[in-house]
Structure formats: C-alpha cells, structure tokens
Amino acid sequence: MEELQQFATAQQPIPTFLISHQVNFTALTNYFPVSGEAAILALPLTVPAIVLAKINPDGF
C-alpha cells in the first residue's frame, strides 16, 4: 500500500491505468466490484480511496 500511495501522490504526466484483482480493489476502496467492472479513483489516494465513477462491463 505504501508504494501505491507514493505512486498516487507523484505527478503523472499522462493518464495512468492500473489493473488489479478484486480483492486488492476492495481492500483499497471498501467497494466490491462486479466481475469485469472498472473504476476511476480520486487522486491523491485516500484511505479508503474515493471512487469517482464505475464502468460496468455490460455498459449499464
């Protein structure tokens, strides 16, 4: 988690995508995503992370 915090607080020159497993995402956000769901998180990361938007794999 410490490395992720350092990454999230660093200035990123371009949009960045991170891929993770559901268990890691749930630990970071306290949100349990459906299979294939994506999310946009607020930076800098907080604990728990703030989910700004959810992208459903079915488009709904």
C-alpha positions in Angstrom: 0.0 0.0 0.0 2.9 2.4 0.8 4.3 2.1 -2.8 0.8 2.7 -4.2 0.4 5.8 -2.0 3.8 7.1 -3.3 2.8 6.5 -6.9 -0.6 8.2 -6.5 0.9 11.3 -4.9 3.6 11.7 -7.6 2.7 14.0 -10.6 1.8 11.8 -13.5 2.4 13.4 -16.9 -0.3 11.4 -18.7 -3.4 9.4 -17.7 -2.4 6.2 -16.0 -4.2 2.9 -15.9 -3.7 0.4 -13.1 -5.1 -3.2 -13.3 -5.7 -5.1 -10.1 -7.6 -8.1 -8.7 -10.9 -7.7 -7.0 -9.5 -8.4 -3.5 -6.9 -5.6 -3.8 -9.5 -3.2 -5.2 -11.9 -4.0 -2.3 -9.2 -3.5 0.3 -8.3 -0.1 -1.2 -11.9 1.2 -1.7 -14.2 -0.8 0.6 -16.3 -1.4 -2.6 -16.9 -4.9 -4.0 -16.9 -4.6 -7.8 -18.8 -6.9 -10.1 -16.7 -9.1 -12.4 -15.0 -7.0 -15.1 -16.0 -3.7 -13.6 -13.6 -0.7 -13.8 -13.5 2.4 -11.6 -11.9 5.8 -11.7 -10.4 6.8 -8.3 -9.6 10.2 -7.0 -6.0 11.3 -6.6 -4.3 11.6 -4.3 -5.4 8.3 -2.9 -7.1 8.4 0.5 -7.9 5.5 2.8 -10.4 4.3 1.7 -9.9 5.5 -1.8 -12.7 7.6 -3.3 -14.5 6.0 -6.3 -15.4 8.8 -8.7 -17.0 6.6 -11.4 -17.8 3.0 -12.0 -17.7 1.4 -15.5 -19.9 -1.6 -15.8 -18.7 -4.3 -18.3 -22.2 -4.6 -19.7 -22.4 -0.8 -20.4 -25.1 -0.1 -17.7 
